[in-house]
Amino acid sequence: MATPTPTSAAPLVSATDLVKDFPLRGTIFDAFSPVRRAVHAVDRVSFSIGEGEVLGLAGESGSGKSTTGRLLLRLIEPTSGSVVYRGTDIRSYGAREMEHLRAKTQIVFQDPNSSLSPRMSVGQAISHPLSIHGMGTAAERRERVLDLMEKVGLSPAPFLYRKYPHQLSGGQSQRVVLARALVTQPDFLVADEPIAMADVSVRALVLQLMRQLKQDMGLTYLFITHDLATAKYLCDRVAVMYLGRIVELASRDELFTRPHHPYTRALLDAVPVPDPKARRDKKLPHGEIPSAINPPAGCHYHPRCPFAVARCREARPPLREVAPGHVSACILD
């Protein structure tokens, strides 16, 4: 299987054949069965992210995007496979190395309201990672937090520093979560659908902020999204994921101008057109994403694919290069 790699910068993070199965709690009858059922969330996923790059991970809900992001940070342990950060497999890290890694790799969760403690003020929430890692004195931590709050648009910072989550707007809450992730000055940030819960009017502002922070702080992103329109705005390359597998990966411009996999084409056809008079002339795929407990054999997408042939049901299609830097897991040309 081809391992997609960035075309320019050296890899900061790379995943090789990542697998994550979540065993199901069985019944008494399952005890007599030789087969143990599991949710196959991630199925042999491989990719690399260059330093300073933004890699988008796109797909429907249930495709394994969030699980992949958590595996990269070792928030959950993989069933098999490896994650390499700056040349070292993080599964070999002990407690001390993992503590250092936590400061250099961070995550922004989808729902800011559920990831902020109602008992912590804005200042306490943002400075909490600094306290955990023993960074600076109390006065230095406060100064760093106030400076970062201004950078992410939480102004006036001294006023908002004392506020609590229920006193914030949705856009402000999202900025607090972003500031908390950046306060330890990480290299790598997993953004797990960071604008999904924001109002439409706030989404563009948050995306602009993330782009500016990337430039100012030299960040590397894994940007998880179900919306290819936002991936087009922020990402350098985009990987499309379906039912635990990456089915296509290419540069942003290549993917949007020459999509190869039928699933990628379907996602692009589903992107809303900002014209109320526009009519769709292409049919969207029928049905829903299959169960990850018992996924289809061969190509997982074949039950919904209008171009499926007999070979699609027989064996897993490997990722193959269809253009320079552009790989797709489809046997059809």
Kinemage of the C-alpha trace (Angstrom):
@kinemage 1
@onewidth
@group {chain A} dominant
@subgroup {mainchain}
@vectorlist {calphas} color= white
{ca met a 1} P 0.000 0.000 0.000
{ca ala a 2} L 1.303 3.447 -0.890
{ca thr a 3} L 2.067 5.734 2.037
{ca pro a 4} L 1.044 9.295 1.112
{ca thr a 5} L 3.723 11.799 2.106
{ca pro a 6} L 3.959 15.568 1.889
{ca thr a 7} L 5.586 16.900 -1.242
{ca ser a 8} L 7.846 19.517 0.351
{ca ala a 9} L 8.446 19.846 4.102
{ca ala a 10} L 9.958 17.050 6.166
{ca pro a 11} L 7.349 14.996 8.049
{ca leu a 12} L 6.567 16.182 11.558
{ca val a 13} L 4.041 13.418 12.237
{ca ser a 14} L 3.470 10.213 10.317
{ca ala a 15} L 1.101 7.283 10.752
{ca thr a 16} L 1.753 3.821 9.338
{ca asp a 17} L -0.917 1.106 9.072
{ca leu a 18} L -2.910 2.464 12.005
{ca val a 19} L -5.666 0.133 13.180
{ca lys a 20} L -8.151 0.764 15.975
{ca asp a 21} L -10.829 -1.752 16.948
{ca phe a 22} L -13.212 -1.166 19.828
{ca pro a 23} L -14.348 -4.571 21.175
{ca leu a 24} L -18.053 -4.849 21.884
{ca arg a 25} L -19.351 -6.064 25.203
{ca gly a 26} L -20.857 -9.399 24.297
{ca thr a 27} L -23.785 -11.421 25.590
{ca ile a 28} L -23.574 -14.862 27.182
{ca phe a 29} L -24.036 -16.392 23.731
{ca asp a 30} L -20.964 -14.583 22.410
{ca ala a 31} L -18.842 -16.493 24.923
{ca phe a 32} L -19.303 -19.633 22.812
{ca ser a 33} L -18.466 -17.896 19.543
{ca pro a 34} L -14.872 -17.926 18.212
{ca val a 35} L -15.450 -14.511 16.628
{ca arg a 36} L -15.250 -11.446 18.876
{ca arg a 37} L -17.249 -8.547 17.512
{ca ala a 38} L -15.715 -5.078 17.401
{ca val a 39} L -16.204 -1.646 15.892
{ca his a 40} L -13.519 -1.312 13.203
{ca ala a 41} L -13.009 2.431 13.570
{ca val a 42} L -9.642 2.811 11.785
{ca asp a 43} L -8.457 0.291 9.211
{ca arg a 44} L -4.762 0.453 8.157
{ca val a 45} L -4.484 4.209 7.738
{ca ser a 46} L -1.147 5.687 6.609
{ca phe a 47} L -0.152 9.284 5.934
{ca ser a 48} L 2.416 11.937 6.854
{ca ile a 49} L 2.093 15.612 7.743
{ca gly a 50} L 4.938 17.941 6.866
{ca glu a 51} L 6.125 20.563 9.321
{ca gly a 52} L 4.125 23.750 8.775
{ca glu a 53} L 1.505 21.917 6.696
{ca val a 54} L -2.269 21.754 7.120
{ca leu a 55} L -3.641 18.316 6.259
{ca gly a 56} L -7.403 18.046 6.026
{ca leu a 57} L -9.156 14.811 6.990
{ca ala a 58} L -12.635 14.822 5.470
{ca gly a 59} L -15.563 12.429 5.411
{ca glu a 60} L -19.012 11.670 6.783
{ca ser a 61} L -19.726 11.159 10.470
{ca gly a 62} L -18.664 7.670 11.502
{ca ser a 63} L -15.768 7.440 9.059
{ca gly a 64} L -13.097 7.349 11.797
{ca lys a 65} L -11.710 10.875 11.497
{ca ser a 66} L -11.832 11.798 15.195
{ca thr a 67} L -10.439 8.418 16.243
{ca thr a 68} L -7.513 8.924 13.866
{ca gly a 69} L -6.802 12.320 15.394
{ca arg a 70} L -6.782 10.879 18.906
{ca leu a 71} L -4.466 8.073 17.820
{ca leu a 72} L -1.951 10.620 16.517
{ca leu a 73} L -1.794 12.192 19.990
{ca arg a 74} L -1.894 8.844 21.816
{ca leu a 75} L -5.055 9.861 23.627
{ca ile a 76} L -6.116 6.310 22.804
{ca glu a 77} L -3.851 3.359 22.074
{ca pro a 78} L -3.898 1.802 18.581
{ca thr a 79} L -4.719 -1.852 18.088
{ca ser a 80} L -1.719 -1.976 15.762
{ca gly a 81} L 0.392 0.334 13.649
{ca ser a 82} L 2.675 3.204 14.586
{ca val a 83} L 2.708 6.981 14.989
{ca val a 84} L 6.073 8.703 14.574
{ca tyr a 85} L 6.644 12.243 15.884
{ca arg a 86} L 9.928 13.911 14.925
{ca gly a 87} L 11.455 10.569 14.019
{ca thr a 88} L 10.419 8.601 17.141
{ca asp a 89} L 7.553 6.133 17.553
{ca ile a 90} L 5.477 7.608 20.379
{ca arg a 91} L 4.435 4.133 21.564
{ca ser a 92} L 7.992 3.816 22.920
{ca tyr a 93} L 7.585 6.918 25.104
{ca gly a 94} L 7.525 6.565 28.868
{ca ala a 95} L 5.629 8.816 31.273
{ca arg a 96} L 8.221 11.620 31.195
{ca glu a 97} L 8.437 11.670 27.390
{ca met a 98} L 4.655 11.626 27.100
{ca glu a 99} L 4.396 14.602 29.443
{ca his a 100} L 6.701 16.561 27.151
{ca leu a 101} L 4.734 15.382 24.105
{ca arg a 102} L 1.469 16.610 25.638
{ca ala a 103} L 2.895 20.129 25.765
{ca lys a 104} L 4.010 20.011 22.113
{ca thr a 105} L 0.910 18.359 20.631
{ca gln a 106} L -2.585 19.605 21.422
{ca ile a 107} L -6.193 19.101 20.358
{ca val a 108} L -9.210 21.363 19.887
{ca phe a 109} L -12.455 19.456 20.396
{ca gln a 110} L -15.628 19.933 18.409
{ca asp a 111} L -17.887 21.280 21.178
{ca pro a 112} L -16.258 24.043 23.262
{ca asn a 113} L -19.084 24.033 25.815
{ca ser a 114} L -18.515 20.405 26.772
{ca ser a 115} L -14.722 20.791 26.942
{ca leu a 116} L -14.732 23.828 29.281
{ca ser a 117} L -15.322 23.394 32.995
{ca pro a 118} L -18.176 25.624 34.240
{ca arg a 119} L -16.243 26.049 37.512
{ca met a 120} L -13.163 27.564 35.864
{ca ser a 121} L -12.951 31.157 34.672
{ca val a 122} L -11.548 31.907 31.234
{ca gly a 123} L -8.159 32.789 32.707
{ca gln a 124} L -8.046 29.628 34.830
{ca ala a 125} L -9.036 27.421 31.874
{ca ile a 126} L -6.398 28.831 29.530
{ca ser a 127} L -3.608 28.845 32.155
{ca his a 128} L -4.406 25.341 33.438
{ca pro a 129} L -2.040 23.572 30.972
{ca leu a 130} L 0.777 25.883 32.108
{ca ser a 131} L 0.159 24.878 35.715
{ca ile a 132} L 0.116 21.174 34.810
{ca his a 133} L 3.478 21.435 33.036
{ca gly a 134} L 5.000 23.773 35.636
{ca met a 135} L 5.673 26.535 33.143
{ca gly a 136} L 6.564 29.903 34.683
{ca thr a 137} L 5.483 31.667 37.846
{ca ala a 138} L 1.878 32.653 38.537
{ca ala a 139} L 2.598 36.185 37.314
{ca glu a 140} L 4.313 34.905 34.147
{ca arg a 141} L 1.444 32.534 33.420
{ca arg a 142} L -1.087 35.353 33.774
{ca glu a 143} L 0.922 37.589 31.461
{ca arg a 144} L 1.215 34.848 28.820
{ca val a 145} L -2.506 34.112 28.997
{ca leu a 146} L -3.499 37.772 28.641
{ca asp a 147} L -1.161 38.187 25.663
{ca leu a 148} L -2.544 35.067 23.971
{ca met a 149} L -6.135 36.125 24.619
{ca glu a 150} L -5.511 39.350 22.718
{ca lys a 151} L -3.943 37.389 19.847
{ca val a 152} L -7.004 35.151 19.449
{ca gly a 153} L -9.445 38.059 19.650
{ca leu a 154} L -10.574 37.748 23.281
{ca ser a 155} L -10.523 41.466 23.967
{ca pro a 156} L -10.446 43.235 26.351
{ca ala a 157} L -8.446 40.394 27.864
{ca pro a 158} L -8.393 41.603 31.519
{ca phe a 159} L -12.208 41.847 31.464
{ca leu a 160} L -12.829 38.435 29.843
{ca tyr a 161} L -10.131 36.790 31.995
{ca arg a 162} L -12.592 36.732 34.920
{ca lys a 163} L -15.633 35.541 32.946
{ca tyr a 164} L -17.060 31.995 33.057
{ca pro a 165} L -18.106 29.829 30.077
{ca his a 166} L -21.836 30.507 30.490
{ca gln a 167} L -21.124 34.245 30.123
{ca leu a 168} L -19.474 33.858 26.709
{ca ser a 169} L -20.823 33.791 23.183
{ca gly a 170} L -20.267 30.750 20.984
{ca gly a 171} L -17.447 32.455 19.112
{ca gln a 172} L -15.752 33.505 22.330
{ca ser a 173} L -15.977 29.965 23.736
{ca gln a 174} L -14.327 28.600 20.593
{ca arg a 175} L -11.508 31.125 20.936
{ca val a 176} L -10.996 30.169 24.587
{ca val a 177} L -10.596 26.505 23.620
{ca leu a 178} L -8.166 27.482 20.860
{ca ala a 179} L -6.147 29.668 23.250
{ca arg a 180} L -5.995 26.856 25.820
{ca ala a 181} L -4.566 24.516 23.180
{ca leu a 182} L -1.951 27.062 22.097
{ca val a 183} L -0.810 28.333 25.486
{ca thr a 184} L 1.970 25.710 25.815
{ca gln a 185} L 3.304 26.774 22.384
{ca pro a 186} L 2.776 23.420 20.650
{ca asp a 187} L 4.165 22.344 17.280
{ca phe a 188} L 1.201 20.219 16.221
{ca leu a 189} L -2.520 20.815 16.642
{ca val a 190} L -5.375 18.415 15.916
{ca ala a 191} L -8.460 20.532 15.178
{ca asp a 192} L -11.441 18.186 15.452
{ca glu a 193} L -14.222 19.983 13.554
{ca pro a 194} L -13.470 23.223 15.438
{ca ile a 195} L -16.190 25.240 13.699
{ca ala a 196} L -18.961 22.625 13.568
{ca met a 197} L -20.749 24.048 16.620
{ca ala a 198} L -20.214 27.714 15.702
{ca asp a 199} L -22.740 29.978 14.028
{ca val a 200} L -22.276 30.550 10.309
{ca ser a 201} L -21.250 34.159 10.964
{ca val a 202} L -18.491 32.977 13.334
{ca arg a 203} L -17.041 30.176 11.202
{ca ala a 204} L -15.225 32.409 8.731
{ca leu a 205} L -13.698 34.418 11.570
{ca val a 206} L -12.411 31.289 13.322
{ca leu a 207} L -10.928 29.942 10.077
{ca gln a 208} L -9.197 33.262 9.410
{ca leu a 209} L -7.850 33.217 12.950
{ca met a 210} L -6.511 29.663 12.559
{ca arg a 211} L -4.762 30.608 9.332
{ca gln a 212} L -3.187 33.670 10.927
{ca leu a 213} L -2.079 31.746 14.043
{ca lys a 214} L -0.484 29.100 11.837
{ca gln a 215} L 1.666 31.759 10.209
{ca asp a 216} L 2.478 33.621 13.429
{ca met a 217} L 3.279 30.545 15.551
{ca gly a 218} L 4.630 28.129 12.929
{ca leu a 219} L 1.912 25.551 13.596
{ca thr a 220} L 1.165 22.255 11.881
{ca tyr a 221} L -2.507 21.203 11.716
{ca leu a 222} L -4.534 18.071 11.222
{ca phe a 223} L -7.860 19.695 10.344
{ca ile a 224} L -10.769 17.272 10.729
{ca thr a 225} L -13.957 18.243 8.931
{ca his a 226} L -17.031 16.880 7.187
{ca asp a 227} L -17.214 20.015 5.034
{ca leu a 228} L -14.936 20.093 2.014
{ca ala a 229} L -15.631 23.799 1.503
{ca thr a 230} L -13.792 24.676 4.727
{ca ala a 231} L -10.991 22.253 3.847
{ca lys a 232} L -10.517 24.107 0.579
{ca tyr a 233} L -10.020 27.368 2.457
{ca leu a 234} L -7.513 26.196 5.067
{ca cys a 235} L -5.751 22.997 3.965
{ca asp a 236} L -2.672 22.353 1.841
{ca arg a 237} L -3.604 18.720 1.210
{ca val a 238} L -6.822 16.789 1.828
{ca ala a 239} L -7.310 13.120 2.735
{ca val a 240} L -10.795 11.696 2.237
{ca met a 241} L -11.826 8.984 4.687
{ca tyr a 242} L -14.638 6.463 4.391
{ca leu a 243} L -15.540 3.812 6.961
{ca gly a 244} L -12.093 3.715 8.578
{ca arg a 245} L -10.013 3.915 5.400
{ca ile a 246} L -8.381 6.721 3.451
{ca val a 247} L -9.782 6.461 -0.069
{ca glu a 248} L -8.080 9.474 -1.644
{ca leu a 249} L -5.335 11.973 -0.804
{ca ala a 250} L -4.060 14.856 -2.889
{ca ser a 251} L -3.145 18.504 -2.791
{ca arg a 252} L -6.073 20.838 -2.292
{ca asp a 253} L -6.104 22.126 -5.863
{ca glu a 254} L -5.623 18.654 -7.365
{ca leu a 255} L -8.433 17.133 -5.293
{ca phe a 256} L -10.940 19.849 -6.132
{ca thr a 257} L -10.142 20.047 -9.834
{ca arg a 258} L -9.514 16.339 -10.568
{ca pro a 259} L -11.201 14.136 -7.925
{ca his a 260} L -10.702 10.458 -8.718
{ca his a 261} L -12.569 8.332 -6.172
{ca pro a 262} L -16.374 8.169 -6.584
{ca tyr a 263} L -16.843 8.986 -2.905
{ca thr a 264} L -14.778 12.170 -3.215
{ca arg a 265} L -16.842 13.187 -6.209
{ca ala a 266} L -20.016 12.566 -4.218
{ca leu a 267} L -18.778 14.752 -1.353
{ca leu a 268} L -17.909 17.553 -3.760
{ca asp a 269} L -21.314 17.294 -5.433
{ca ala a 270} L -22.904 17.693 -1.994
{ca val a 271} L -21.162 21.020 -1.279
{ca pro a 272} L -23.891 23.708 -1.224
{ca val a 273} L -23.903 26.215 -4.083
{ca pro a 274} L -24.489 29.841 -2.980
{ca asp a 275} L -27.233 30.341 -5.540
{ca pro a 276} L -30.893 29.649 -4.669
{ca lys a 277} L -31.716 29.187 -8.361
{ca ala a 278} L -29.050 26.551 -8.951
{ca arg a 279} L -30.307 22.992 -9.440
{ca arg a 280} L -28.271 19.839 -8.910
{ca asp a 281} L -27.788 17.785 -12.047
{ca lys a 282} L -25.950 14.939 -10.270
{ca lys a 283} L -27.465 12.350 -7.958
{ca leu a 284} L -26.008 11.948 -4.502
{ca pro a 285} L -25.111 8.398 -3.358
{ca his a 286} L -28.043 6.417 -2.048
{ca gly a 287} L -28.152 4.881 1.414
{ca glu a 288} L -26.075 5.580 4.492
{ca ile a 289} L -22.564 4.703 5.586
{ca pro a 290} L -22.551 0.970 6.547
{ca ser a 291} L -21.945 -0.307 10.062
{ca ala a 292} L -18.323 -0.351 11.191
{ca ile a 293} L -19.072 -3.564 13.116
{ca asn a 294} L -19.626 -5.549 9.934
{ca pro a 295} L -18.255 -3.479 7.029
{ca pro a 296} L -18.695 -4.651 3.431
{ca ala a 297} L -16.006 -6.859 1.890
{ca gly a 298} L -13.690 -5.464 -0.756
{ca cys a 299} L -14.105 -1.738 -1.282
{ca his a 300} L -16.207 -0.433 1.615
{ca tyr a 301} L -17.901 2.052 -0.710
{ca his a 302} L -19.148 -0.443 -3.291
{ca pro a 303} L -22.741 -0.803 -1.897
{ca arg a 304} L -23.309 2.910 -2.578
{ca cys a 305} L -21.094 3.352 -5.629
{ca pro a 306} L -22.860 3.739 -9.002
{ca phe a 307} L -19.719 2.487 -10.807
{ca ala a 308} L -19.106 -0.677 -8.749
{ca val a 309} L -18.152 -3.874 -10.595
{ca ala a 310} L -17.596 -7.439 -9.397
{ca arg a 311} L -13.925 -6.813 -8.544
{ca cys a 312} L -14.955 -4.058 -6.107
{ca arg a 313} L -16.676 -6.676 -3.912
{ca glu a 314} L -13.768 -9.117 -3.854
{ca ala a 315} L -10.616 -7.432 -2.536
{ca arg a 316} L -9.571 -4.229 -0.814
{ca pro a 317} L -8.328 -1.772 -3.443
{ca pro a 318} L -4.865 -0.397 -2.552
{ca leu a 319} L -4.014 3.274 -2.645
{ca arg a 320} L -2.343 3.846 -6.001
{ca glu a 321} L -0.877 6.946 -7.572
{ca val a 322} L -3.169 8.374 -10.245
{ca ala a 323} L -1.137 11.587 -10.644
{ca pro a 324} L 2.017 12.965 -8.998
{ca gly a 325} L 1.257 13.254 -5.273
{ca his a 326} L -2.338 12.094 -5.842
{ca val a 327} L -3.378 8.635 -4.589
{ca ser a 328} L -6.760 6.927 -4.754
{ca ala a 329} L -8.142 3.581 -3.566
{ca cys a 330} L -10.245 2.891 -6.649
{ca ile a 331} L -9.555 0.286 -9.322
{ca leu a 332} L -11.387 2.240 -11.989
{ca asp a 333} L -9.613 4.717 -14.267
